[in-house]
Amino acid sequence: MKKFSPKVAIFYDWINQWGGAEKVLLDILKIYPKADILTFYYRPQTWLPKNIKVITPPFNLSQYNLVISTTSYFGYIIPADIYYFHNVNRYLYNTPFKILDQYLLPKNKIYLCNSKNVQTRLKNHFNICASIVYPGIDINKFTPISKPKKNYYLCVSRLVPYKKIDMAIKACQNLKQKIIIIGTGRQEKYLKSIANKKYVEFTGKITQDRLIKYYQNCIALICPQIEDFGLTALEAQACGRPVIARNQGGSLETVTPKTGVFFGTNLSKVIKIFDKDKYPSIACRKNALKFSTANFMLNFKKHVKS
């Protein structure tokens, strides 16, 4: 008997950039390589597989046996079978409009999310209980080296206001510490205007191989923002390097006292006393191994089969 192969659609809010949520989309596509992608806005991206069919509105969902919505913004309005939340819509969260959202989200579906942090937000916003399926990283590519240089701090992020990269820049250059900023975004011009070139270097968009080398040789990765989950912290730890992170949000689930340090409002104080030899590479690596791509795909498939 011929095995039934369901026709699958994966919704993602908009495809116009690269980041952690986009990495998760690619991992779901590895599970369903023949799936169509549905999105509200599409700008061709080099990271997207060339054989994938991308569909913008209007959508004909009746042709699919399985519809998965992976979303940070408006994917809850799509009539899907499975919802994977990276976040709730940050523009509507804790506003009167969240009452309307509770009626728009289809009931009695499979709800998944990326962290305890987002799980709590979903309970507050939609009054649903979502199961956590942690995103993963490629632990075979992100690996440590034996003798890291440890002569600069690192930020890996989209350059947008809520990522708080200006906080890291100001803290490092005030302490005369070198920091390398990897990423692009609409705040790039502003960030360069406040940066002292003697201490701050912008790389722009780089290859994964170069990114890994930057991770492997940094003193620590700085995560000044409140992360929904935070894949970059895991990538750094997989490369054997510790993390300096905000004491809120997803970082509390990915960084431990053995692999990094947390700060509240005073990042400069933490950097000033940071001991770059306190966090063994093997401890950082061990923590990251729990968050592999293979584990994500396995757990995701278990929920789909249910």
N, C-alpha and C positions, 0 to 999 in steps of 0.2 A: 504494500500500500504506500502511495506517495505521501511523504510527510507534509503536513499543512504548514505553509509559510505565511504568516499574517502580513497584511499590508500595513505599514507603520508610518505615522507622521509624528515629527518632533517639533513642537512649537518653541521658539525662542524670541524674546521681545523684539530685538533688532540686531542685525549683524552689520556692524560698522567699525569694530575695534577689536583689540585683543586684551584679554585679562583672565582672571581665575575662572569666571563663569563660562567663558568660551572654552577653556580647557576641559571643563566638565561636559560641555556639549560634545566635544570630540570623543570623550570617553563613552558617552551614551551612543554615539554613532558607531563606535567599535562593536557595541552589542548588536546594533541594528544598522549594518552598513548599507542596506538597500532602502532605508527610510527616506522619506521626503522631509525637507525642512520648511516649516511655515514661519513666517516672520512679518511683522508690521512694516519693517524697513530693511532694505538690503543694499549694501554697497559691496561689490566684489572684494573678497579677502583672499590673500595668498595662503592662509592657514587652513582654509576650508577645502576638503577633498574635491577634486575636479569633477568627479562623477556624480556628485550629490545634486539632486534637483531642489531648487529653492523657489518657494511659492509665496507671493505676497497677496494681500486681499484682492478679491473675495476668496474665502476658503470653502471648499466642498468637503466637509468632514465625513460625509456619508460613505465615501469610497474607502475609508480606512477601517481596519479591524481593531487597531490600537492607536490611541492618540495620547502622547506624552507632552505635557507642558513643563518646560524648565524655565524658571522666570525669577526676575528680581523686581519687576514692575507691574505689568498688566496681564500676565499670562493666566491669572485666575479667572478672567472673563471668557476664556476659551473652553468650550465643552469638551474636556479631556477625561481620560480614564485614570491617569496618574499625574499628579502635580509634584514637581520637585522644586522647592523654594530655596533660592540663594538668600532671599530677603523678602520682606513685604515692601510695598511701594513706599519709599522713604519720604515722598512728598505728601502722602496722605496719612502716614502713621501718626497715631495720637491726635487726629483731627476729627471733627464731627462726621466727616465723610466715611470714616471706617464703618459706621453703622450700615451704610449702603453697600459696602464691600461684603459684609456678612451675607447679604441676600444675593449678591452676584456670583459668589463662589458656589459651584455645584456641590450638592450634598452627597454623602455616602460614597465617596471616591477614595482612592489611595493617596494619602498626603505624605510626602517625604520632605526632608529638609537637610541642610548641610551642617547644623550645629545645635547645641543646647541653647545657644544665644538666640538663634532664629526660631527655634522651637517655642521659646517663651514669647517672642514677638507674635508668632502665629496664633498662639493661645489668646493673647491679649487683643489682637486685631480681628481675627476671624472666628475665635472661639472654637478652634479645632485642635485635635491632638495629632501632631505629625510625628512620624517615626524618623529617627536620625540615620542618615546614610552619609558618613563622612566622605568628602571628596578625597582623591588620592593624587600622588605624584609618581613620576617614573623613577623609582629608587635605583634602577640599573644605570641611569644616565647621571643622576645627581649623586655623586660619590665624593668622599673626602680625598685629600692628598696628604702625604706624610709630613711635609714641611711647609705649611702655609706662611705667606709673608707677613700677614697681620699688620699692615701699615696704613689702613684706611677703613672708615666705616662705609656702610652701603645702604642705599634705599632702592628698592625695586617696586615701581608703582606707576599707575596712570597719574599724570600730572594734572589733577583736578582739585578744587578747593577742599573737599571733605577728607582727602588723604593727608592733609596737614604736613606736606613736605617742607613748607616754609619753616615749620617748627624745628625740623631736623637740621636744615641749612643754618639757621640762626644759632642753634646750640653748638654745632660743630665749629663754625668759623669764629664764634666768640671765644671758644676754648682753643683755637688754633689747631684743630684736628681736621685732617683731610676726610672729605666725604665724597663718594661717587654716587650720582643719581642716574638710574637707568629707567627709561620710559619716556613717553611723550604724552601730550595732552594740552588742553586749552589754556592751562595756567603756566605753560612753559616760558613764555615771554616775561611774565611777572617774576617768576622764580629766578630767572637769569639776571633780572634787574637788581635783585637784592643780594645776589651771590658774589662773594669775593673769589675771583678766579684762582687766587693763591691757595685756597682751601677747598673749593667746590668745583667738581668736574661733572659735566653732563655728557652722557654717551649717546642719547637719543635711542632709537630702536636698534637692537643688536641681535645677532644670531644666538641660538640656544647654547652653542659651544662656548661663545664668549661670556655669556651670562653665567655659565657654570664656573668658569675660571674666576670671575669676579666674586662669586659666592665662596669658592674654595680658599681664597686668599684674604678675605676681609677680616677685620677685627671682630665685627658683629654686624648683623643686619638690624637696622633701626626701622621699627614699625610705629610711627607716631600717631596713626589713625586708630579709630575704634573699628576693628574689622568685623564683618559678618561672620567670616570663618578665617581666611587668611592662608592661602597656599604658599606665598613667598616665605613665610616663617618656616614651613616644613621643608621647602627646597633648600634653604640655608642650613637647617639642621641636618638634612640628608648629606650635605657637603661637609659636615663636621663643624659647622660654625654656630655660635650662640646667637641669641636674639635679644634685643632691647625693645620691649613692647609696652603699649598702653595696658593699664591694669583693668581693662574692661573688654567686653565683647569676645569674639572668637579666639583671640590670642590666649585667653585663659584655658582653652581646651587643647591648644597645640604647643604651648611652651610650658616647661616645668622649671622648678628652682634649680635643677641640675643642668638645664639647657639654656638658661637666660635669666633676665631680670626684668621686673615691671616698674613702670613709673606712673605717677598720677598727673601732676601738672608741671613738674620741674624736671624736664628731660636733661638739662645741662648738669644738674646735680648728679644724676645717675652716670652720665658719660664721664664726668670728672673723676669719679671713683671706680669706674669699671675696670675689673681685673681680667685682662684678655687671656690669662693662663688658668683661670679658675674653672673653665667649663671644658672638660675633656671631649675631644672629637668623637670618641666612641659612645659617650652618653648622648650627645646630640643625634648621632646617627641612629642609635637604638630607638630613641623616641620617634623619629621620623618613619622608621620601618613599619610602624603600626598603621600608617596612613598611605598605603600603596594604592596605585591605580587598580591592581588586581583585586584588592580587598573591596574597593568601591564597586567595581563591576560585579563581583560575586554577590555582594549585599543587595545591590540594585536589582539584579536578576531574581533573587529570592523573593523580593517584594512583588515583582511583576508576576511571578508564577503563583503567588498567593491569590 
